[in-house]
């Protein structure tokens, strides 16, 4: 998911998506440990997606702090 698409989501939607992505990453890592997975690059893509979500959440937190 691109950063622009994430910015269009509400904070609660971002948090929900973050929870889903973390679960997906856990499943991918477990599957990779047990047997080989079809696309190991999916682990990296999921990690980057989590980082994007966290970055945008932090941007919003800082924006709220600067307003107060």
C-alpha positions in Angstrom: 0.0 0.0 0.0 1.4 3.4 -0.9 1.8 6.2 1.6 -0.7 8.4 -0.2 -3.3 5.7 0.1 -2.5 5.3 3.8 -2.8 9.0 4.5 -6.4 8.8 3.1 -7.3 6.3 5.9 -8.5 7.3 9.4 -6.2 6.7 12.3 -8.4 3.8 13.5 -8.2 2.2 10.1 -4.5 2.5 10.1 -4.2 0.9 13.5 -6.5 -2.0 12.3 -4.4 -2.4 9.2 -1.2 -2.4 11.3 -2.6 -5.2 13.5 -3.4 -7.2 10.4 0.0 -6.6 8.8 1.8 -7.7 12.0 -0.2 -10.9 12.1 0.6 -11.5 8.4 4.3 -11.0 9.1 4.1 -13.5 12.0 2.4 -16.1 9.8 5.0 -15.5 7.0 7.9 -15.9 9.4 6.5 -19.1 10.9 5.8 -20.6 7.5 9.3 -19.7 6.3 10.8 -21.3 9.4 8.9 -24.6 8.9 9.2 -24.8 5.1 10.2 -22.6 2.2 7.6 -20.1 1.1 6.9 -19.2 -2.5 8.0 -15.6 -2.3 10.4 -14.8 0.5 10.3 -11.1 -0.7 6.8 -10.9 0.7 8.3 -10.8 4.2 10.3 -7.7 3.2 7.3 -6.1 1.6 5.2 -6.7 4.7 7.9 -5.2 6.9 8.1 -2.1 4.7 4.3 -1.8 4.8 4.4 -1.9 8.6 7.1 0.8 8.6 4.9 3.0 6.4 1.9 2.6 8.6 4.0 3.4 11.7 5.6 6.4 10.0 2.2 8.0 9.1 0.8 7.3 12.6 3.8 9.1 14.1 3.4 12.0 11.6 -0.2 12.4 12.9 0.9 12.3 16.5 3.5 15.0 15.9 1.0 17.1 14.1 -1.5 16.9 17.0 1.3 17.8 19.5 2.3 20.9 17.5 -1.3 22.1 17.4 -1.7 21.8 21.2 
